[in-house]
Amino acid sequence: MDEQRKPRLITDRFTAAVGVILTGYVTALTLRAAFWQPPHHSHWIIQFGYLLPPWAILVVNVALYAWILWLCFVFPRALQGKEWFLVAGWVPGLLLSPIQGMVSAPLANAIQYVKAVSILVAFVAAVVILVEGPQRGTAAPDGAVPQ
């Protein structure tokens, strides 16, 4: 069987270290928001209220979130192993952030805790990838033994 090999997201220690640093930073911010700050603040990505009219901000943000939603479903499918856990840990935070500002306070708090747990999983995966060393090149097809 000559299946295509899946590309690796993290191919060297430098990329693994960058992944740990970025994921660690977002993990710290998310945990702080979950446990030490009230979760009610703007969840829009682009906040140019002083430059753009409200309808334009809404259109830009909806388009950006649609693109992010598409990435959240397509990108993890191309990965496997620990890299899948790294990317999948980011997905709940990206998907739930726009909803968080539109729900009641108790539900917003629950969403913040879900985001904290998921990004913590991503951080652990990033640290494991760094410690064990990333796989080089491409992944072997499902069921194949790499040589």
Backbone as CSV, one residue per row, in Angstrom:
resi,resn,N_x,N_y,N_z,CA_x,CA_y,CA_z,C_x,C_y,C_z
1,MET,0.830,-1.187,0.000,0.000,0.000,0.000,0.867,1.240,0.000
2,ASP,0.572,2.127,-0.895,1.387,3.321,-1.016,0.551,4.548,-0.654
3,GLU,0.211,4.639,0.633,-0.598,5.769,1.098,0.296,6.989,1.271
4,GLN,-0.306,8.148,1.181,0.436,9.379,1.415,0.741,9.512,2.899
5,ARG,1.914,10.016,3.177,2.292,10.242,4.565,1.774,11.604,5.014
6,LYS,1.393,11.684,6.295,0.896,12.946,6.844,2.072,13.826,7.243
7,PRO,2.012,15.112,6.931,3.125,16.004,7.297,3.143,16.249,8.806
8,ARG,4.308,16.503,9.306,4.472,16.822,10.721,4.383,18.332,10.925
9,LEU,3.750,18.725,12.015,3.653,20.134,12.388,4.949,20.582,13.056
10,ILE,5.483,19.725,13.909,6.689,20.046,14.664,7.789,19.088,14.217
11,THR,8.824,19.640,13.593,9.866,18.795,13.021,11.206,18.877,13.744
12,ASP,11.399,19.870,14.615,12.665,19.982,15.329,12.438,20.556,16.724
13,ARG,13.499,20.570,17.503,13.373,21.038,18.898,13.049,22.527,18.989
14,PHE,13.536,23.316,18.065,13.233,24.747,18.094,11.730,24.974,17.946
15,THR,11.123,24.303,16.976,9.678,24.434,16.776,8.919,23.917,17.992
16,ALA,9.418,22.834,18.590,8.786,22.298,19.792,8.877,23.303,20.942
17,ALA,10.033,23.968,21.070,10.199,24.970,22.129,9.277,26.163,21.906
18,VAL,9.137,26.600,20.655,8.214,27.700,20.347,6.783,27.289,20.684
19,GLY,6.430,26.050,20.367,5.100,25.548,20.712,4.856,25.539,22.212
20,VAL,5.863,25.153,22.983,5.729,25.147,24.450,5.583,26.574,24.973
21,ILE,6.379,27.497,24.455,6.329,28.890,24.929,4.975,29.521,24.614
22,LEU,4.518,29.398,23.368,3.237,30.004,22.997,2.063,29.353,23.721
23,THR,2.074,28.024,23.782,0.983,27.330,24.469,1.031,27.613,25.970
24,GLY,2.230,27.706,26.536,2.361,28.032,27.958,1.842,29.421,28.277
25,TYR,2.125,30.369,27.397,1.640,31.732,27.597,0.105,31.782,27.569
26,VAL,-0.483,31.147,26.561,-1.946,31.131,26.470,-2.548,30.334,27.619
27,THR,-1.870,29.267,28.053,-2.348,28.492,29.207,-2.366,29.358,30.459
28,ALA,-1.309,30.118,30.679,-1.259,30.989,31.856,-2.371,32.036,31.814
29,LEU,-2.595,32.638,30.643,-3.662,33.633,30.514,-5.043,33.004,30.736
30,THR,-5.242,31.816,30.208,-6.538,31.152,30.331,-6.796,30.723,31.768
31,LEU,-5.773,30.178,32.426,-5.947,29.787,33.829,-6.188,31.005,34.711
32,ARG,-5.489,32.100,34.422,-5.722,33.330,35.184,-7.158,33.817,34.994
33,ALA,-7.633,33.775,33.760,-9.006,34.214,33.495,-10.022,33.284,34.141
34,ALA,-9.699,32.003,34.231,-10.645,31.042,34.808,-10.719,31.148,36.323
35,PHE,-9.593,31.413,36.970,-9.573,31.325,38.428,-9.352,32.640,39.164
36,TRP,-8.833,33.683,38.480,-8.524,34.907,39.213,-9.109,36.170,38.620
37,GLN,-9.833,36.098,37.541,-10.421,37.286,36.933,-11.863,36.998,36.572
38,PRO,-12.706,38.005,36.606,-14.055,37.775,36.099,-14.000,37.516,34.589
39,PRO,-14.792,36.544,34.100,-14.694,36.160,32.691,-15.409,37.084,31.719
40,HIS,-16.000,38.180,32.207,-16.781,39.028,31.309,-15.930,40.156,30.748
41,HIS,-15.534,39.986,29.531,-14.834,41.001,28.771,-15.109,40.714,27.308
42,SER,-14.677,41.581,26.445,-14.967,41.409,25.025,-14.244,40.183,24.476
43,HIS,-14.949,39.378,23.711,-14.363,38.182,23.133,-14.168,38.320,21.629
44,TRP,-14.323,39.527,21.115,-14.066,39.745,19.709,-12.572,39.734,19.466
45,ILE,-12.162,39.217,18.340,-10.740,39.210,17.996,-10.308,40.607,17.564
46,ILE,-11.093,41.212,16.711,-10.760,42.542,16.198,-11.683,43.555,16.864
47,GLN,-11.100,44.519,17.570,-11.885,45.481,18.344,-11.531,46.907,17.931
48,PHE,-11.831,47.266,16.713,-11.545,48.612,16.246,-12.793,49.475,16.337
49,GLY,-13.405,49.537,17.503,-14.615,50.314,17.686,-14.414,51.794,17.435
50,TYR,-13.212,52.278,17.599,-12.934,53.690,17.377,-12.642,53.992,15.905
51,LEU,-12.381,52.957,15.085,-12.087,53.170,13.674,-13.204,52.750,12.733
52,LEU,-13.904,51.693,13.087,-14.913,51.119,12.193,-16.303,51.210,12.806
53,PRO,-17.323,51.275,11.984,-18.687,51.229,12.520,-18.976,49.817,13.060
54,PRO,-19.926,49.696,13.974,-20.210,48.396,14.594,-20.543,47.292,13.592
55,TRP,-21.272,47.607,12.511,-21.620,46.569,11.555,-20.378,46.027,10.848
56,ALA,-19.382,46.877,10.602,-18.158,46.434,9.947,-17.328,45.547,10.871
57,ILE,-17.292,45.883,12.148,-16.584,45.056,13.134,-17.229,43.683,13.203
58,LEU,-18.560,43.652,13.199,-19.280,42.384,13.232,-18.964,41.538,12.000
59,VAL,-18.986,42.139,10.828,-18.716,41.409,9.583,-17.290,40.856,9.582
60,VAL,-16.326,41.660,9.962,-14.929,41.225,9.971,-14.732,40.089,10.975
61,ASN,-15.303,40.228,12.155,-15.143,39.197,13.169,-15.854,37.904,12.780
62,VAL,-17.046,37.995,12.215,-17.757,36.785,11.793,-16.972,36.072,10.691
63,ALA,-16.422,36.811,9.756,-15.618,36.201,8.703,-14.361,35.543,9.280
64,LEU,-13.722,36.211,10.211,-12.530,35.653,10.832,-12.856,34.396,11.632
65,TYR,-13.947,34.429,12.389,-14.344,33.243,13.152,-14.782,32.104,12.239
66,ALA,-15.376,32.392,11.100,-15.735,31.338,10.142,-14.472,30.658,9.617
67,TRP,-13.452,31.438,9.323,-12.183,30.879,8.872,-11.543,30.040,9.976
68,ILE,-11.553,30.532,11.212,-10.995,29.789,12.344,-11.778,28.490,12.559
69,LEU,-13.094,28.548,12.443,-13.927,27.347,12.580,-13.540,26.314,11.525
70,TRP,-13.362,26.756,10.302,-12.947,25.856,9.236,-11.592,25.226,9.575
71,LEU,-10.640,26.038,10.052,-9.327,25.516,10.433,-9.415,24.514,11.577
72,CYS,-10.331,24.764,12.523,-10.479,23.881,13.683,-10.948,22.480,13.282
73,PHE,-11.638,22.363,12.179,-12.109,21.057,11.744,-11.185,20.415,10.710
74,VAL,-10.523,21.211,9.900,-9.686,20.665,8.839,-8.273,20.368,9.327
75,PHE,-7.688,21.274,10.073,-6.290,21.156,10.459,-6.010,19.927,11.331
76,PRO,-6.783,19.659,12.394,-6.475,18.480,13.217,-6.590,17.159,12.461
77,ARG,-7.372,17.106,11.424,-7.518,15.866,10.661,-6.226,15.498,9.940
78,ALA,-5.371,16.460,9.688,-4.120,16.203,8.993,-3.002,15.768,9.940
79,LEU,-3.269,15.756,11.228,-2.232,15.446,12.210,-2.503,14.109,12.880
80,GLN,-1.495,13.620,13.585,-1.682,12.400,14.361,-0.749,12.441,15.560
81,GLY,-0.975,11.547,16.490,-0.110,11.438,17.661,-0.258,12.624,18.602
82,LYS,0.862,12.985,19.209,0.860,14.065,20.198,0.550,15.419,19.580
83,GLU,0.885,15.604,18.321,0.571,16.867,17.650,-0.939,17.068,17.556
84,TRP,-1.670,15.981,17.395,-3.126,16.072,17.345,-3.655,16.615,18.672
85,PHE,-3.121,16.116,19.798,-3.553,16.604,21.114,-3.189,18.066,21.311
86,LEU,-2.030,18.456,20.797,-1.619,19.858,20.900,-2.619,20.766,20.187
87,VAL,-2.938,20.443,18.949,-3.867,21.277,18.177,-5.287,21.152,18.717
88,ALA,-5.703,19.938,19.055,-7.064,19.733,19.556,-7.285,20.449,20.895
89,GLY,-6.242,20.649,21.666,-6.367,21.382,22.920,-6.661,22.863,22.709
90,TRP,-6.263,23.391,21.578,-6.531,24.799,21.257,-7.957,25.012,20.755
91,VAL,-8.554,23.981,20.169,-9.836,24.132,19.475,-10.979,24.617,20.379
92,PRO,-11.209,24.046,21.568,-12.334,24.540,22.378,-12.234,26.027,22.718
93,GLY,-11.034,26.496,23.005,-10.873,27.916,23.296,-11.215,28.795,22.113
94,LEU,-10.807,28.355,20.938,-11.105,29.134,19.734,-12.585,29.107,19.397
95,LEU,-13.222,27.968,19.598,-14.634,27.847,19.237,-15.576,28.457,20.274
96,LEU,-15.197,28.403,21.540,-16.103,28.856,22.593,-15.959,30.330,22.955
97,SER,-14.860,30.949,22.590,-14.664,32.356,22.955,-15.757,33.292,22.437
98,PRO,-16.176,33.191,21.174,-17.231,34.123,20.730,-18.569,33.863,21.414
99,ILE,-18.832,32.633,21.787,-20.098,32.286,22.450,-20.102,32.778,23.889
100,GLN,-18.941,32.809,24.505,-18.828,33.132,25.922,-19.392,34.507,26.273
101,GLY,-19.273,35.450,25.379,-19.785,36.789,25.647,-21.285,36.926,25.470
102,MET,-21.936,35.892,24.958,-23.370,35.970,24.670,-24.233,35.120,25.597
103,VAL,-23.635,34.516,26.601,-24.386,33.623,27.490,-24.399,34.186,28.906
104,SER,-25.146,33.532,29.773,-25.248,33.978,31.161,-23.913,33.816,31.882
105,ALA,-23.770,34.482,33.015,-22.516,34.466,33.769,-22.128,33.051,34.225
106,PRO,-23.054,32.245,34.766,-22.644,30.892,35.174,-22.173,30.035,33.994
107,LEU,-22.838,30.168,32.859,-22.425,29.416,31.677,-21.090,29.939,31.141
108,ALA,-20.883,31.235,31.210,-19.598,31.812,30.792,-18.466,31.296,31.676
109,ASN,-18.721,31.155,32.981,-17.716,30.593,33.883,-17.413,29.143,33.524
110,ALA,-18.446,28.367,33.230,-18.248,26.968,32.847,-17.435,26.875,31.556
111,ILE,-17.721,27.748,30.605,-16.962,27.769,29.356,-15.499,28.092,29.639
112,GLN,-15.255,29.012,30.554,-13.875,29.379,30.886,-13.123,28.187,31.476
113,TYR,-13.783,27.380,32.297,-13.143,26.192,32.865,-12.858,25.146,31.787
114,VAL,-13.766,24.971,30.845,-13.542,24.037,29.727,-12.342,24.500,28.905
115,LYS,-12.274,25.797,28.639,-11.144,26.334,27.896,-9.837,26.116,28.655
116,ALA,-9.864,26.278,29.983,-8.661,26.097,30.793,-8.176,24.645,30.747
117,VAL,-9.089,23.705,30.864,-8.702,22.290,30.826,-8.159,21.920,29.447
118,SER,-8.807,22.388,28.395,-8.370,22.005,27.053,-7.003,22.592,26.709
119,ILE,-6.743,23.826,27.084,-5.439,24.413,26.770,-4.359,23.804,27.663
120,LEU,-4.742,23.337,28.852,-3.795,22.629,29.714,-3.381,21.303,29.072
121,VAL,-4.320,20.612,28.440,-4.006,19.391,27.693,-3.035,19.718,26.557
122,ALA,-3.291,20.805,25.854,-2.396,21.209,24.764,-0.998,21.525,25.299
123,PHE,-0.921,22.169,26.453,0.375,22.502,27.029,1.139,21.239,27.422
124,VAL,0.449,20.283,28.030,1.102,19.017,28.397,1.602,18.306,27.137
125,ALA,0.800,18.292,26.089,1.227,17.674,24.831,2.448,18.378,24.260
126,ALA,2.480,19.701,24.337,3.629,20.457,23.824,4.892,20.133,24.615
127,VAL,4.764,20.026,25.936,5.924,19.695,26.774,6.400,18.272,26.473
128,VAL,5.478,17.331,26.309,5.858,15.950,25.988,6.579,15.892,24.647
129,ILE,6.082,16.628,23.667,6.745,16.659,22.354,8.155,17.225,22.492
130,LEU,8.329,18.259,23.300,9.658,18.850,23.485,10.590,17.888,24.199
131,VAL,10.108,17.234,25.266,10.954,16.346,26.063,11.333,15.089,25.273
132,GLU,10.367,14.493,24.598,10.639,13.269,23.854,11.336,13.533,22.531
133,GLY,11.277,14.747,22.076,11.869,15.076,20.787,10.859,14.836,19.686
134,PRO,10.709,15.816,18.816,9.736,15.665,17.733,10.197,14.624,16.726
135,GLN,9.226,13.987,16.072,9.527,13.044,14.996,9.977,13.853,13.785
136,ARG,10.898,13.355,13.063,11.408,14.079,11.895,10.619,13.705,10.642
137,GLY,10.553,14.650,9.709,9.973,14.370,8.400,8.479,14.186,8.438
138,THR,8.038,13.039,7.971,6.615,12.777,7.881,6.254,11.568,8.695
139,ALA,5.006,11.454,9.020,4.512,10.330,9.805,4.267,9.158,8.873
140,ALA,4.411,7.953,9.413,4.105,6.761,8.635,2.603,6.646,8.476
141,PRO,2.130,6.070,7.387,0.692,5.893,7.210,0.132,5.007,8.310
142,ASP,-1.165,5.105,8.546,-1.799,4.308,9.590,-1.513,2.831,9.354
143,GLY,-1.065,2.154,10.383,-0.802,0.725,10.306,0.586,0.385,9.779
144,ALA,1.336,1.329,9.291,2.672,1.049,8.754,3.721,1.248,9.843
145,VAL,4.754,0.484,9.779,5.849,0.602,10.731,6.936,1.435,10.094
146,PRO,7.302,2.578,10.724,8.354,3.416,10.150,9.706,2.702,10.233
147,GLN,10.554,2.911,9.247,11.863,2.259,9.212,12.961,3.215,9.534
